[in-house]
Amino acid sequence: MNWRAVFSTLGFLLAGAALGYASLAAGPLPAATALVFLVLLLSRFRRQPEQPGGYMVGAGLAGAGILFKVIAECSPPSCHYEVMTPIVGVVFIAVALVGAGLLVRAVRQRRFS
């Protein structure tokens, strides 16, 4: 087992979860930071697909979890959310699925063994 790749992937997953949360909680600057970091990671996904894959899974699951929790706990008329909220939640799920695909690619390339 390649422990360096496993721990690196876990680190990127946690970083993605933190930046996914921050992008929703703190506004546009952390969202831009998360996007720039993702673009930098995607620039080298052919050599190390586990890094952007872990990051995208973490960011996607954290973002979707937060948004769908808000939707589930919201009971009208005392609470309402924007129309874009479910759409952004679906985008976060799509990001997590693409990240999972990159992790599958890393497994097929035997990056973890």
N, C-alpha and C positions, 0 to 999 in steps of 0.2 A: 504494500500500500504506500502510495506517495503522500506522506503526511503533510508535506509542504503545500501541495496542491489542495488537499482537503482543508487545511487551516486557512489557506489563502481564500478559498471559496467561502468558508464560513465568515471570515472577516469582511469580505465584500458583501455578503448577504446582510450582515449586521449594519454595515455602512449604508447599504441601500435602504434598509428599514428605517434607519435614523434620518436619512435625507428624504425618504418618502413621507415620514411623519412631519418633518420640518417644512417640507414644501406645502403641506396643507395647513399647518398650524401657524406659520410665521409669515406667510405672504409670498410675494413675487421674487424677492432676492434669493431665498433658499431654493425656490423652484428653479430659478435660472442656474444656480450652482449645481443642483442635482442634474439638470439637463446637460450642462457643460461636462460634468464628470462622466455622464453616460456616453456622450459623444467621444470623449477621450478613450474610454474603455472599448467602445465599439470599433475604434480605429485599429485595434489589434486583436479582434475576436478570432481571426483565423489561427493565430499562434496559441492563444490562451483563451478558449471560449468559456472556460469555467469562471473567469473573473467577471466579465459583463453578465454572464448568465446568473451568477449568484447575486450580483448587484440588482439586476432587473427583477428577480424573484423576490428579493427583500423589499424593494421599493414598491413593487406591484401589490404584494400581499398586505403590506402596512397601509398603503394608500386606500386600497379597496376595503380593507377591514374597517378603517376609520369611517370612510364615507357610508358604507352600508350599515354600520352601527348607528350613525346619525339618522339615516333614513328609517331604520327599524324602531328607534326610540322616539321618533317624532310623531306626535299625535295631533292632527289638526283639530281645532282652529288655533290652539295655543302655540303651536309650533309650525313653521313652514321652512322649506328649503328651496333653493333655486332649481329651476328646471334642468340646469346643466349638471347638477350633482350626480344623478344616476349615470349620465353620459360619461362624466369624468371617472366614475367608479368602474364602468365597463372598459375605459381606456387603461386604467390601472390593472384590471384583470388581463387585458391583452398584453400589457408589458410583462406581467408575471408569466404568461404562457410562452411568450417569445423567449424569455429568460430560461424557462424550463426546457425549451427546445435546445438552447445553447448548452445547457447542462447535459442533456442527452447526447449532444454532439461531442462534448468532452469525454463522456463515458465511452462512446464508440471509438474515440481516438486514443483510448486507454490512458488518459491524462491522470487518472487517480490510481493506477496500478503500477 
